[in-house]
């Protein structure tokens, strides 16, 4: 089943510069794929995404970045909320992050877990799917 | 004097006077308009310091071409090449090198100074090195070492890169053959890598 949640409470401006920090970056000269490895930290405005490795997927023109494919244990923090999962795909232009692999979302005291979480940064909403279970603290947040 | 001479011989008489005068004035103007030839700057001297040239023999505009074990073609050209004293390896100035990898990638390198060690296997470029790869990466660093045996470039100083996707900064980089598949080459940045990418494509102000 599905649960609709507000994420971060504010729309994330996806045109902010994206900053990626990592221990190493390897670029394959032939097809130009770039892989960041070693506690990678992707920051855009308030949102921080940290992962073991992030693969950069280009748009067709090769100039713009289409998607950031983070894997190896991903945590995303946006103000008071944080989400953890095994993998995440962040499509910058459309501003959607899809987390997959036993996702855990904590919003203040309450927590929500499931298999797949789709966050839309533009309007700050998220949809959790797959074996959703939640812990509510009545009157907590 | 015969009776008044007729018109024809009077005209000839005048001509006998006027024509030589005209010839004389023409001759005079000949030297007036001719350009002054200044004998002192006849031979422009070369301004090269001859003692310096004689002191250490050098080769000007040398170039070197070779292929590495993994099939990448390397061509080097420089402004001047000097053989190092007591086996310190040859050193060259204003180097430009081109590496063509078997999978068709071109890497252009230019550097201020270069030094090939006596064994001739390793090339050290410093004094500001800039590399440009076909994928649109422009790298600026202080110094790199290049292995002439098999393609292995490594920078020994922080490197800043303007890449198609944005600006990158790293402590060092290395360009080696991808161990997984032979033909491809890996450009690896290590140490505090930082990429700044501006969505929408216009490059962010650093």
Interface residues (C-beta under 8 A of the other chain):
Chain A: X14 X15 X16 X17 X18 X19 X20 X21 X22 X23 X24 X25 X26 X27 X28 X29 X30 X31 X32 X34 X36 X56 X58 X62 X63 X64 X65 X92 X93
Chain B: X101 X103 X105 X133 X134 X135 X136 X137 X164 X165 X166 X168 X170 X175 X178 X183 X184 X185 X186 X187 X188 X189 X190 X191 X192 X193 X194 X195 X196 X197 X198 X199 X200 X201 X204
